[in-house]
Amino acid sequence: MNKNNYIVIMAGGVGSRFWPMSTEEKPKQFLDVLGTGKSLLQQTVARFKTIAPAENILIVTSAKYKTLVAEQCPELLESNILLEPCMRNTAPCIAYAAYKIKELNPDANMVVAPSDHLISKEEEFVRVVEKGLEFTCTSDSLLTLGIRPHRPETGYGYIQAASSSMNNDLGNKKICIGSEGESYETMTDMGINLSPSGETKRGICKVESFKEKPNLETAKEYMDAGNYFWNSGIFLWSLKNILNAFESYLPEVAELFKKGASVYNGPKEQSFIDEMFPTCVNVSIDYGIMEKADNIYVQPADFGWSDLGTWGSLWEKRERSEQGNTILGNQVHVFESSNCIVNMPKDKKVVIQGLQDYIVVEDNEVLLICKKEEEQRIKEFRAAVLDS
């Protein structure tokens, strides 16, 4: 295990799309949404323990979740729970962690990951991350993990890897890095097959562009092209390179957090953050750096990833009956129903008849019954209930 490896887990979201199970007081990263006995945050921390020592794992979260994080992750240092006084998106979150780590280990190599994603092939995930860290610690690069798409998904952003068709525009610039660090001018040269099947060999490639969530027709085109990958939101880089990127593309963010050099990892750190963090610009790392820098690479991978962003995505990942139903609750009885996801309190007696493609959830004194195809309206329903 490399002691220069540091993990930054972002755990400040409110998970409103998983309402009513996920609430602002206890959002989805702190919940056992898969019925495994561990919350999503606990699963995330556990999978990184083979990549970095526990003292090198940091969690950035809202100040109001300090107790939840400490209770669920007692193996982590209290000083490694970074508390944001307000939400300012992912760039300030990452900058705070990076400048704090700088005062601990200027030779650090970092992984930044969300706290609420599902990784079903954990051994493959560890292999991919370790390979990526070998790349980032020896190259001037910012690396993101791209997930090989299995369907034309409209709910994810995409990463376009540079392909041989763009070679004329790139001149002699090397755009692909193989598993042993060798460079290639095109993806085809390094053995990556850009056929409509989307099958690829392992390799790290230069990023051509980032794409917003597409419509279905565009998503099908991405699948056919073969060099588009789902944007996992997982990043790898050396501390030196990400700090250089902040100074180049978000200098106002860099200047703010550099002011805390003398107080990080000490008793005055929190008061500094409480005072300065609210003054920081609200910007994502994607928009602020990844879409602007010219040293961005993608590592294609397939390790059973899902961002678990919706009840529908959770339905896909849970074990289902022959009728396509997935149920949590000991006393749920289902008749003539199919393709439903049901979440009920453990011992509540429930009878469901004649539903197809529905979400049925009871938690926090709220019962939600919603068509899966209408789940994008859950934020609307939540707002109406909270305002009533």
Secondary structure, 3 states (H helix, E strand, C coil): CCCCEEEEEECCCCCHHHCCCCCCCCCHHHCCCCCCCCCHHHHHHHHHCCCCCHHHEEEEEEHHHHHHHHHHCCCCCHHHEEEECCCCCHHHHHHHHHHHHHCCCCCCEEEEEECCCEECCHHHHHHHHHHHHHHHCCCCCEEEEEECCCCCCCCCCEEEECCHHHHHHHCCCCCEECCCCCEECCCCCCCCCCCCCCCCCCCEEEEEEEECCCCHHHHHHHHHHCCEEEEEEEEEEEHHHHHHHHHHHCHHHHHHHHCCCCCCCCCCHHHHHHHHHHHCCCCCHHHHHHCCCCCEEEEEECCCEECCCCHHHHHHHCCCCCCCCEEECCCEEEECCECCEEECCCCCCEEEECCECEEEEEECCEEEEEEHHHHHHHHHHHHHHHHC
